[in-house]
Amino acid sequence: QVQLVESGGGLVQPGGSLRLSCAAAGSIFSINAMGWYRQAPGKQRDLVAMVTVNGIANYADSVKGRFTISRDNAKNTVYLQMNSLKPEDTAVYYCKAWVRVTAAGGNRELWGQGTLVTVSS
């Protein structure tokens, strides 16, 4: 009934750029925040960036100054502009949304399917 649809991953050389997109599709009452996590092989899933519906953004220290998160509330979409990419940015990137499906329901978390970003020469 509701899902997150991600796109934009791929192979890029060090120093290059990619733009990830994530759109929430289906019946959603409200979205409190959307963000991006990433998981490299053998490692835990870590927060990359998050933005609230009112525009407050937070970034992991490792991506500050290089990545920019933005959102289009009307489209229920969040973006991650990734510049100056490094090999250590290689990971599967997952979109996450904190949502309420119905007015009476509580908050819940939704995850996208993940999109692979590979930074290599």
N, C-alpha and C positions, 0 to 999 in steps of 0.2 A: 504494500500500500504506500510505502514511502521508502525512498532510497537516495543515496548520494551518488552522483555520476561524475567521475573524474576523467580528466583528459590533459594532455600536454607533455607527458613524459617522453623520454627518448634518450638518444646518445648525443653527447655534446663534448667538445674539446675543452680542456681547462681554460678558464678565462671567458668562456662563452656564456650564453644566457638561455633560459627557458622560462616559459610562463605556464603555470599549472592553473587549471580551472576546476571548480567543483560546484555543481548545481544540485540543490535539493529538489527532488521530484516527488509528487504525490500529495497526499492530504496532510498538511502540517498546520497546526493552530498558530504557533509562534516559534521563532528561533531566537534563542538567547545569545548564542555565540557560534562562530565557526572557526575552524583552525586546521592546521596541518601538522601531522606527525611524520616521522620517518624512522625506518628500521633497516639497518645494515645487516648483512649476514652474520649470525652468531651474536647479535647485540639486541638489547631491549629497544622497545619503541619509545622514542623521545619526542617531546614537543619541539616543534620548529617555530611556529608562530600562531597566534590566536588573535581574533578581533571580535569585540562585542558588537551588538546591534547598534550601539551609540558611538562606535568608532574607536574605542580604546584598544590599542594594539600592544601585544607583548611578543618579544622575540627571544630565542635562545641566544646566548652570548656568541656562539660560533657563527651565527648568520647575521648579526647586527651590522648594518652598513652595507650589506650585500643583497639581502632579501627584503622585499616589501610585500606585506599582505594588505589586501583591500577587499571590499565587499560591495555588492549591489543588492541592497535589501529588497528592492522591488522584484528582482529576479531570483532571490534566494540563492545567490551565487557568491562564492569567495574565490579570490585569485591569489596566486603566489608568484610574484615576479622574482626570478632568481638570476642575479648577475654575478660576474666574477667567480664563476663556479670552480670548485676545487675537486680533486679526486676524492677527498674525504666526504664530499657531499653525496657520493654515490649511495643510493638506498632506494627502497620502495617507499614512496610518499603516500600517506593515507590522509584523506580528508575526514574531519570529524565535525559533527554538529551537536550542539546541546539544544534540544527541542522539547516542545510540548505538542503532542499529537492531537489532543482534545483540550477543550477549555477546563474540564473537570479533572483531567489527568495530571500526574506529576511530571517532573522533568525526566528525560531519558537521553541517552547518548546513541548517536548513529555513526557508523563508520562506512566509508567508501571502500571500494574493492582494492584500491592501491594502484599506483602507476609508477613504473620503474624509471628512475633517473640514473643514467650512467655517465660519469665524467671521466673521460679517458682520452689520451692522445694516440 
